């Protein structure tokens, strides 16, 4: 009887100790979470190249170019996800986030030069398109996020996944030609086009519980996208003078690259 009582006591203590260890090992971040963050976002848009081609060609075809652009501001990023506890130190998570604010370049000046064999511009004459811009919006990320639990209330993690952003191309609103020191500005057709650029996301961060599920975090993300390109038809005075359609001028525009960086700080709640 004593032996049985002793065995029961030892078994009970063992189960209790394992339960305590398991409770201590459980991360406060296991399960669902929601969060919001802000900070600084920097976007890099590669140099612009393109052409404007008339049909038929009245020797007025031009090439277009502009330097690379860097622009940014304060984002507002909303996120949600779920962490599974793999063992006492590692968690595996999936998540999604959405950038609610748009970011727009400063007005871009586009230089026009004669295409080979064309003479739209006289020797010494320059032409620049004014008011062109690119706006980034509706960025969303889908990712996996392995995490290491420093202790039950602290977590470091990495992110890897897919990112998509809408890149809206706002055309030039005017054209300035300068010859012999005299500049003449005429209105352009303007308008805009949008394309969804897909790419990859990598990131890293740190989270710490403040109290009862509420946590603070810092995070850095890098997104690399496919290069945006656009093509459209617009007004051609030379074509109209020949009695042809007003949409005989085809403009193509390509940017060399597009990537973004975010440094974020925020608050969240682990359910």
Secondary structure as the mmCIF struct_conf table of DSSP 4:
data_model
#
loop_
_struct_conf.conf_type_id
_struct_conf.id
_struct_conf.beg_label_comp_id
_struct_conf.beg_label_asym_id
_struct_conf.beg_label_seq_id
_struct_conf.end_label_comp_id
_struct_conf.end_label_asym_id
_struct_conf.end_label_seq_id
HELX_RH_AL_P HELX_RH_AL_P1 UNK A 2 UNK A 25
BEND BEND1 UNK A 26 UNK A 26
TURN_TY1_P TURN_TY1_P1 UNK A 28 UNK A 29
STRN STRN1 UNK A 31 UNK A 45
HELX_LH_PP_P HELX_LH_PP_P1 UNK A 46 UNK A 47
STRN STRN2 UNK A 48 UNK A 54
BEND BEND2 UNK A 55 UNK A 56
BEND BEND3 UNK A 59 UNK A 59
STRN STRN3 UNK A 62 UNK A 66
STRN STRN4 UNK A 69 UNK A 73
STRN STRN5 UNK A 77 UNK A 85
BEND BEND4 UNK A 87 UNK A 89
STRN STRN6 UNK A 90 UNK A 99
BEND BEND5 UNK A 101 UNK A 101
STRN STRN7 UNK A 103 UNK A 104
HELX_LH_PP_P HELX_LH_PP_P2 UNK A 105 UNK A 107
STRN STRN8 UNK A 108 UNK A 114
HELX_LH_PP_P HELX_LH_PP_P3 UNK A 115 UNK A 115
TURN_TY1_P TURN_TY1_P2 UNK A 116 UNK A 117
BEND BEND6 UNK A 120 UNK A 121
TURN_TY1_P TURN_TY1_P3 UNK A 123 UNK A 124
STRN STRN9 UNK A 126 UNK A 144
STRN STRN10 UNK A 147 UNK A 151
TURN_TY1_P TURN_TY1_P4 UNK A 152 UNK A 153
STRN STRN11 UNK A 154 UNK A 170
BEND BEND7 UNK A 173 UNK A 173
STRN STRN12 UNK A 174 UNK A 179
TURN_TY1_P TURN_TY1_P5 UNK A 180 UNK A 181
STRN STRN13 UNK A 182 UNK A 187
STRN STRN14 UNK A 192 UNK A 211
TURN_TY1_P TURN_TY1_P6 UNK A 212 UNK A 213
STRN STRN15 UNK A 214 UNK A 225
HELX_LH_PP_P HELX_LH_PP_P4 UNK A 226 UNK A 228
STRN STRN16 UNK A 229 UNK A 234
HELX_RH_AL_P HELX_RH_AL_P2 UNK A 237 UNK A 241
TURN_TY1_P TURN_TY1_P7 UNK A 242 UNK A 243
TURN_TY1_P TURN_TY1_P8 UNK A 246 UNK A 247
STRN STRN17 UNK A 249 UNK A 255
BEND BEND8 UNK A 256 UNK A 256
STRN STRN18 UNK A 258 UNK A 270
#
